[in-house]
């Protein structure tokens, strides 16, 4: 209604948006209202009134839609998780960085209440997406600006989510591939639209990334624009999309072109970073810009340069390889190994993996794992997806339970399988079976997991199936059905003597019950060359209990451990008991499929071997 004042028109438009009953049709209808010629014309005349910004930005960006999809209590649940896990080692570093950055986030605007809200928003986002992003510098400035505009911290949270996950995809992840693409596009636009200035900057040694990355990482908030000016820019950003950033960046350089060309080398970068907004009317800059043309240029260049960015990031720097090798515990000299695993991690879908910084698709994860671990793609791996083995591996590496895998977690598991000691592989095997991370493997979980390996290798996964297929019981009558090999590698094991998982599980329990019978207490210890924490009292010791090869520092601890293990194993003839790590590792290597998959050796050999 053009007879109303511009500010009143904003209120009238907002009144037509549906905030109570949200459905897909309503979200679509609301977005269409904000894309009409009336809104496009109005935004150039009048900024959105501060009380309406949260509503209009949420609708135009899609934040209100994803908020509705996650439910009313989602944000509060994230805050509760943040309080619960404040001392969790995986979150400590992120929370420490947040505390440091909050102090310098819009200090003249955010009071104690604002800083508390900002802390909540950033910690909640860490809990939402710890694998791919967690926390990245620049998010504090954006979240701070959103809090000053919205007031309500939950509105700010959902807008921040929309920015870092979609509108600026890949700009806040570990590898910042999205920001690399932004800078490459910005450099080309600068060369095309302001060739004289571009050549001058090159001659004086000022590269565009030295200032453009700071502008775009904070969406021009605080640097270079003051808060209220930046909020006016954000009106255009949320209504017209992220390519507005390129319009503003080029517009600022064009406005001060003559002054920049005359500036000395020492003053040039300082002026660009701190004083380039002098005399600039941001609304005037955007009104006279051809945003439609800029949008076409940016989309064309992004499509053209994406492959270059993927190719550029497909090879990690030597320093980053060293850092990742140290984090994975494999030593600085394994940089070639890290690079090889990184290439396998990217290969199934390079663009998506790089920009998201994680693998989310089970099929892509399966291909990356197979390529990294198996030298020959045997037919057994074709069954791994169906059997559940791949899904269990995925869940084990998904340490934050976000349905995504970080490269460092992927690398740690591959490093153990390819380069680890037998003790490390045994621990990995135990973690694989202990799917709920309870510190023990129950009989039913043991049967379920062994069934996965049987299905993977094309063998009967239940007693009934084994009987129907004609597969017999184990033909070996010794305490160890399958003699362990000290040189096993990933290959398809022989199935001629395999029984069904339930029968094997029962045999494992019975074997352990024999091992921990009272007579074994008199057999005492095996001496070792290296110290290990005692299973019972945690003191360093050089003795191994002969019953189940558990480190124990004295006869009392050994007796206590054996008696404790005996209680856990339950009644004879059943699989209702529990297996902690030591008894589990003493017998699991006797299953040839598990032995083959994890390259396990007999633990009694390991404890006797010097230096392992």
N, C-alpha and C positions, 0 to 999 in steps of 0.2 A: 504494500500500500504506500504509494509514493507521496501521499499527502502527509504522512507521518515524518517526524524527524529521523535522521539516520539511527540514532540510539534507540528510539522507539521501534523502529523497524526490526532491530535485532531482537527485542523482546517479543515482538509479534511472531517472528520466525520461530523462535524458541518455543513459543506456546503451541505451535503446530506439531512439535516433535512428540513422539509417544514414549514416555518414561515409565509408565506403570505396567502396562501389559506388553512384554517383549516377546516377539516371535520373529522368525526369519523374515516374514513379510513386512513387519514393522521396521526392522533394522534396514531393510532394503528401501522402504518408503522414506525413512528419515534421511538416509544418505542422498537420495534423489532430491529431497527438499534443499539440502545444503549444496547441491551441484547446479542449481538453477541459475539462470542469468542474473536474477535479482540479487542473489548472494554474491556472485562474482563481481557484480558492479558495486555492491554495498561495501565489501571488504576493502575496496580501494578508496572509499570515502571516509569510512569510520572504523576504528578498531572494535573488536568485540568487547562489550562491557565486561569488566572483571568478574562480576557475579555469574555471568553466563558462560565463561570460558570452559569450565570443567565439563559442562553438559555438551556444548557444541564440539569441543575437541574430542570428547569421548565417542560421540556419534560419528563424526567425520573420519576418525582414524580407525574405527572398528573396535576400540577398547571396551565400549559398553557391551558389545556382542560377546567377546571372549569372557568378560566378567560374568555375564549371565550364564554362559556355558559351564562355568566352574562352580557355581552355587554361591549362596550368600555368606557362608561361613569360611570360605577358602582362605581369605586373607588372615583372619584370626587364627586359623589352624596353622598357617605358616609362621606367624609370630610365636605361637605356642611351641612349635618345633624349634625355632631359633633359641628360645629360652632354655629348652630342654637340652639342646646340643651345643650350648655356648662353650663348653670345655672339650668338645670333640676335636681330636687332632686335625681332622680334615677341614674344619671350619675356623680354627684358631687364627690362621694367617689372614683369611678373608676378613674376619671380624676386627682384627688388629688394624688392617689397612683402612677399614671404614672409620674406626675411631680417630685415626690420624687425619683423614681427609675431611671429616665433618667440621673440624675446627677452622678450616680455611674455605669452607663452602658458603659463599655469600654472607660473610661475617657481619656486615653492616645491616643486613635485613633479617636474618634468622635469629630469633632470640632463643632462650632455653627451650621453649615449647617447640619452636620450629626445628631445632637441632634434634630433639627427641623424636619428632615425627620423621625427620630425615633418616635417623638411625633405624627406625622401625621399617621404613620403606626399603632401604638398602639390604637390611638383614632378611626381610621377607623375600626379596628377590633372590638372595643367595640360596635360600631354602627351596625356592621354586626351580631354579636352574643352575645348580652347582657344577654340573658336568661341563656344559658348553661355555658358560659365561661366569657365573658366580658373582664376582665384583671386578670392575675395571675402572680405572681413573677416568673421569669425565662423566660417569654416571652420577656422581655426587652433585655435580653442578646442575645437570639436567633435572635430577630429582628435587634439588633445592628450589629451582625455578618453578617446577610444577607445584610444589607445596605452597609457594607464595601466591600462585595464580588460583589454585583449586581450594586451598584451605583444608579440605578433607584429605587425609593421608592415603586412604584407600583409592580415591580417584587418581591421586598422583601415582600410586603403585601401578594401576592398570595402564595408565598412559606411558609410564616408563617401560613397562613390559612390551607394549606395542612398538615403541621406538626401537629398543635394543634387539628385539627378536624379528621384526618385520620391516619397519621403515628404514632402519639402518643395519640391515642384515650383514653379519660378518664383521662389523666395525668394532665390536667389543669382545670378541672371542680371543682365545690365546694367540692365534696366528694373524688376526686382524686383516684377513684377506679382503674384506669389504672395504676397509679404509684404504688399502693399497689400490683397489679399483677406483675409489673416489678420487685419489690423488692423480692417478694416471689420466682419468677423464678430465680433471680440472687442468692439468698441464696442457693437454691437447686443446681444450677450449681457449686457454690463455694464448696459445700460439696462433690460433685461428682468428680470434676476435681482437687481440691486442698484440700483433706481431712485434711492433717496435719495443713495447715494454717487455715482452718475453725475451727478446734478444738482449736487452739491457740488463735484465736480472741475471741472465746466464753469464754475461760478460763480467758482472760484478760478483759472481759466485753465490748468488742467493737463489736457492732452489725452492720452488713453490711448496714442496712438502714441509719446509721449515715453518711455514705459517698456516697453510691451508689445513693441515692435519689438526692443529689446535682449534681453528675455527669450527671445523666440522665435528670434532669429537665432543665439543660442548654445545653444538648447535648455536654458535655465536653468542652464547650467554656468558656474561662477565668479560669475555675476551673475543672480539673487541667491543661489543656493545654493552651499554649499561642495561640493567635488568629490565626496565620498562620498555626500552627500545627492542630488546630481544623478545619480549613477550608479544610485541606487535608483529615481529617477524614470525613467531610461532603460530600466530593466527593464519598466516599464509601457508606455513609448513604443514599444519594439520589439515587445512582445507584443500590445498593444491598438491601436497605430496612432497617428498624429500628433495626433488630436483630444484626446489626453490633455493636451496643452499648454494647451488652453482650460480644462479642468477644474482644472488646477493654478493658472493665472492668476486665475480667478474665485475659487477656494478661498482663495488668499492674501489677496485683497482682502476677502472675507467674514470671514475670521478676525480681521482688524484693522480691521473696519468702524468701530467706535465710536471707536477711536483716530484713525483717518484723518479722521473727520468733525470731531473736536475740534481737529485739528492746524492750526497757522497756515499761511498761504500759503507762506511761505519754507521751512518745514520739511517740507512735505507731499511734494514730489517727491524730496527727499533721503532721506526715510524709506522711500519706496516703492522707490527704486533700491538702497539699501544696507542697510536694517535690517528689511525686511518679513518676513524668515524667522525673526525672533526668536520663540522659543517654539513654533515650528511643527514638528509631527511629520509629515513628508511622507507616511509610510505611513498614518497615521491620517486625513490629509486625503483620500487617495484611497480608503480603505476605506469611508468614509461618503459619498462622492460617488456620484451616480447617473450612472455613465459611459455607460451605454446611452442614457439620455435626452439627455445632452450630445452624444453621437455623432449622434443624430437631428437635434438642433437645428443643429449645425454643418453637416451635409450639406445640410440644407434651405436655410440661409442662404448657403452657398457657391454653391449652384446658382442662387439668386436674385440674388446680387450679381456673378456672373462677367461678365454683360453690361455692368454699370455700370463695372467695372474696365477692360474692353476699350474701352468708349466714352471713359473718362477718359484712357487712354493713347493713344488714336488721334490725339490732338493733342499734339505735342511742345511743351515750353516754349520760349520765345524763346531763352533762354540755351543750351539743349541744341542747338537748331537752329544757332545761331552756332558752337558748338563742333564740331558735325558738319561744317558748311560749311568750317571751317578745316582739319579733318582731311582732307577731300576735295579741298582745294586750290582752292576756287571762290570764296573771299571771304565776309566776314561779311554782305554785303548780299543773299545768295541764300537767306535763310531760308524764303521762300515756296516756292522750288524744292525745298529739303530736305523741307519738310512734305508737298508733293505726292508726292514719291517715297516717303516713309514711308507715306503712305496707300495707294499702289499696292503696296508691299511687304507690308502687312498684309491687304489686301483679300481674297485668295483664301481664307485660313483664319485669321481674326484671333485667335481664342483660342489656337490651337496655336502660331502664330508668336510671339505676345506672351509666353506663358508659357515657351516654349523659347528665345526670344530669337534664333532662327535659322529659316531656311527649309530644310527637309530634303526636301520632295517636289518632284520634277522638274516635275510638272504645275503646281503652285502657283508655282514659280519662273518657268516659261514665261509664265504669265498675268501675273505682276507685271512681267516684263521687257517683254512686248508692250505692256502698258498704259503703261509709262514711256517707251518709245522710239518706238513707232509711233503716229502720230496717227490713222491709219485701219487697222483690223485687216484687212490684205489677206490673200488666200487663200494667199499664199506662206508666211505664218507658220504656217498649219495643218500644213504639211509639215515645219516646223523640228524638231519633236520626233522624227519618224521619221528624218529625214536625219542627225541627230547634231549639228546646229548648237547646239541648246539644251544638249545634254549637254556639249559642248566649252565653252560659255560658263559653265556651272555649274562645271566643273572648274577653269576659269581663275580664277573668283572664290573658289573653295574653297582659300584659301591654306594652310590647315593640313591639307588632305587628310582632312577629317573627315566628308565627305558632308553638309555643311551650309554655309549661306551667312549671314554676318553682314550686318547692314544697312550698316555702313560700307563694306564691300567692294563691296556691290551699288551703293551710292551713288557710289563713286569711278568705276566703269565707266560708269554712266549719265551722270555729270557730263562725262566725256570725250566720249561720243557726242553729247550735247546741247549742251554749252557749250565743249568743248575746242578747241584749235588743231589745224590739220592735222597738225603734228608729233606731238601727243599721240595723235591718232587713228591715225596711222601706227604708232606704237609699240604701241598697243593691238591693232591688226591683226596686227602681227608676233608679239605674245605669244599671240594666238589661234591662229596657225599653228604656233608653236613649242610644241607641247603638252607636251613633256618638259622644257622650260626649259633647253635645252642651249646657247642663244645663237646657233643657226642653224636654218634650215629645210632639210631634205633634200628631194631630188626626190620620193621616194615619199610623204612627208608632205604635200608641196605638192599632189600629185595627189589624195591621199585627202581633203584639206580642201577643195580646189576641187570635188571630187565631191559633198561635202555641200551646197555652195551650189547646184550644178546640180540635185540632188534637191529642195532646198528650193523652187527656182523652177520645178520641174516639167520640167527639161531632162535629156537623156541624161547619165548620170554616168560613162560609159566609152566608149571608141572603138567597141567592138562595138555598144553600144546606140545610139550616134549613127548608125552605118552602117545599122542595122536601121530606125531611125526616119526615115532620109532626110535627116538634118541634115548639111550639108556643112561643108567647112573654112572658115576665115575668108576672106572675099572681098576683104579689104583687104590690099594688098601692101606697105604702108609699115612702117617699123620699129615704129610704135606702132599696133597694130590698132584700138584704140578711143581716139579723142581724149578726153583728160581734161576734165572740167567743173569749173569753180571754184565752182559753185553747186548741186552735187548734194544731194539730200535722200533720205530713205528712201522708195522707191517701187519698183515692179517694173520692172526694166530691160528694154530691148528684146532679144529673143532671136534676131533674124533672122540674125545673123552669128556666133552662138556655136558654137564647136567643142567637142569633148569635153575634159575636164580634162587628159588626158595630152598631147594635141596642144597645148593652151594652155601647159602647163608647159614643153614642149620649146621652144615659141616664146619663152617668157620667158628660158630659158637661152641660146638662140641670140642673142636681142637683147642680152643682157648680154655675151656673148662678143664681139659686134661693138663694144659700147661700150668694152670694156677692151682692145681691140686696141692694139698698140704705138703706132700713129699717134696715138691719143688722148692719149698722154703729152705730146705737143708742144702740145696745146691748153691745158694748164695750168689756170687758175682762173677762178672767178666771184667778184667782190668782194661782201661782205655788210655790212650795217649793224650786226649784232650779233655778239658773240663767242661761239664754241662750242668745246668741247674738241676738239682734233685727234684724229682717229680712231686715229692711230698712236702719238703721244707724249703725248697728253692735255693739251698746253699750250693755252691760250686762243688762238684764231685767228679771223680775219675773211675766210677764203678757203674756197671750196668747189671740190673737184675736179670738173672738167667731165664726167668720165667717168660717175660714178655719184652725183654730188651729195653726196659725203662731205666733212665738214670736215677740211681738212689745212692745216698751218701753213707748209709750204714744199715745194719741188719734190721733195726727197728723200723726204719723207713721202708725197707724192702718188704718186710712182713706186712706192714700196714697197707702198702700199695697193692700187694697180692690179694689180701683179704678184701680191700675195697673193690678191686676189679672183679673178684669172685661174686660179690654181692650184686654188682652191676650186670653181670652176665645172666642172672636169673636162673630159673629151674632147668634142670637137665631135660633135653628133648624139646626145648622151645626156642623161639627167637624173640621172646618178649623183652629181652634185656637191652642194655646200652653198651656201645663201644666208645671209649674215650680214645684219644689219639694213639697212645702206646700199644694197647692190645689190637686196635684196628690195623696199625702199620705192621704188626708182627705177622699177620696172616693175609692181608689183602693182596700182596704180591703173588699169592698162589693162584689167583684167578688170571688166566693167560690174557684175556681181553684187556683187563684193567692194567696188568703188567705191561702189555704192549703199548697201550695208549699213553701211559705216563712214564714209560721206560724205567720201571721200578726194579730194584734188586732186593735180595733177602736182607732185612735189616740187621741180622746177626753178623753178616759179612761186613756191613758198613761200620758197625761199632768196633770191629776188630781192625779195620783198615786205618793205618796211620794218616793223620791229617785231615780226615773227612769230617 
